[in-house]
Amino acid sequence: MFPEIVIYGATHVGLTLANCLAKELNKKILVVDQLHSPPEAPHGWDYHSSEMKPVEQIDHAETVYIVTDEDKVNIRMALVIRNYCNKVRIVVALAEPRLGKKLARHMDNFYYLSPSELAAKRFIEAIYLPCQENRASNVQSEQFYDPESPKTSSIDPLIVQALTVITLIASFAVVYFHYADKLSWIDSIYFVVTMMCTVGFGDINLKDSSTMSKVIGIILMLVSFTTTAAIFALITDSLLRHRIVLTFGSRKVKVSNHIIVVGCGSVGSKVVDELIRLKEAVVAIDNQPSGRYMPAVFSKRVPTIIGDARSGQILKSANIEKAKAILSVTNDDLTNLEVGLNAKFYNPNLRVILRIYDQMLAQSLQEKLEVQFAFSMSSVAATALAEFAY
């Protein structure tokens, strides 16, 4: 029997969609991916491991979903399938919906959705939803520890390593010239420093020294020149990075009644855009100042803190005590969970909204812990995608 629904991509969205459709519809569903076996056992659907190309009898399918994690792959597959058969309904997941609008102009029976946009809207809706009483409301905040991160040096470790290397080389050279060329300790130090700074050979030189001393002198000059240049380059890079943080990323904010968004990726950036449209005060936190979506966040002049939001110090810098909500939407479930629990420690009345891939974990968080809203982006996207099959 030919498949009635074909899903390309055994991703979180793809598998959630397959499970959702298998529950609701009595149709043959086929998931296709290059993986040798699916990440989870099939429940009411079949799996086919192959290259990303039209499967046999795909022209008999009612709907073809293309939900891999790469827009380029999704678009290429949509074009290939449309060339193979003209009538099948094609539904594509795209991180950049602008591409979908342009493709829809040239392809019939073509539909697209942006999982990150859908998730962002769902997260923002949760800010304004009435909050139910937590089952864990009797937990006292004194039972939690302050999740402060240990103090770390602000000096680039590469600079420290370079300084260590040049110090060891200089020390070896001082000892060598003291014994080999019969220089006093102070003269040996003076000679090595002037040679490493390339301003020597005015009063002490290696003209009458042994061949070994001349070779060591040559190596010392070359190594010191190279190492010094590297140290200056590292210092310049460190200063520039610090300058970028000072320019674009505030280290401490003084706003109140604001919303903190942790993770400025595809979902977080859309959450920030929508909150700005709603005229909410927003503070963003991300640990990657050079992330793909960070320039767009910086351009909107959103107060941005560069650092790990799991750190209590970073949350304090975002004025967590006076915030009204926090949305942690990074790609990691455990990071989002830790951010949410730490935020609750500093502000027990804070509304916590988390992005959780695992739907069962998301449900448990709402039932057992002080987390009002935890959503699976895959579940949100799969629900919207499934409507095309109904």
Salt bridges, closest charged atoms under 4 A:
ASP46 OD2 - LYS28 NZ 2.46
GLU62 OE1 - LYS27 NZ 2.60
GLU96 OE1 - ARG98 NH2 3.43
GLU96 OE2 - ARG292 NH2 3.49
GLU125 OE1 - ARG122 NH1 3.54
GLU148 OE2 - LYS316 NZ 3.27
ASP156 OD2 - ARG241 NH2 3.04
ASP237 OD2 - ARG241 NE 3.01
ASP273 OD1 - LYS300 NZ 3.26
GLU274 OE2 - ARG277 NH2 2.44
GLU280 OE1 - LYS324 NZ 2.97
ASP308 OD2 - ARG310 NH2 2.83
